[in-house]
């Protein structure tokens, strides 16, 4: 995997066409379903990705999550997380 680039706060991330976000009720966890692969998401990754709808830019995603989780390092961690998923090709 290549190192994630600094993400532009105006970028409006959306899941790639071949990627689906699902919630597994049996395991009570979120999953990314990809062709021939399933990625189990941990922590709040699913809630971050639910905001990646192409309408919200990175700044709005960070603001929404910061309001939901006051005092958390959302502004530092979320752009890096989104950059990693973009480098994997899971976000466009």
C-alpha positions, -999 to +999 in steps of 0.1 A: +000+000+000+013+034-008+014+061+019-017+082+020-015+117+006-026+147+025-063+149+017-079+182+006-107+193+030-129+201+000-127+165-013-161+149-013-153+112-007-177+085-018-173+047-019-160+033-051-185+016-073-174-019-065-174-013-027-205-017-004-208-008+032-229-033+052-237-040+088-234-076+099-261-081+125-247-115+136-213-100+145-227-065+152-200-049+131-197-030+099-181-045+068-168-032+035-178-058+008-154-057-021-150-080-051-136-113-037-129-097-003-146-085+029-130-060+053-142-060+089-143-024+101-134-016+137-144+012+161-162+041+145-149+034+109-185+025+097-199+058+111-172+077+093-179+059+060-216+065+062-208+102+059-189+095+027-218+100+004-203+124-022-223+153-007-202+159+024-167+172+020-139+161+044-143+193+064-181+186+069-174+150+079-148+161+105-172+188+118-201+163+121-179+137+139-163+163+162-198+174+173-207+138+180-174+130+198-162+161+216-126+160+227-117+132+203-088+138+178-112+136+148-095+165+129-062+146+130-074+110+125-103+111+100-084+127+071-056+102+075-081+073+076-099+086+045-065+090+028-057+054+035-089+042+021-084+064-010-050+049-015-065+014-014-090+025-041-120+021-018-129+058-019-130+081-049 
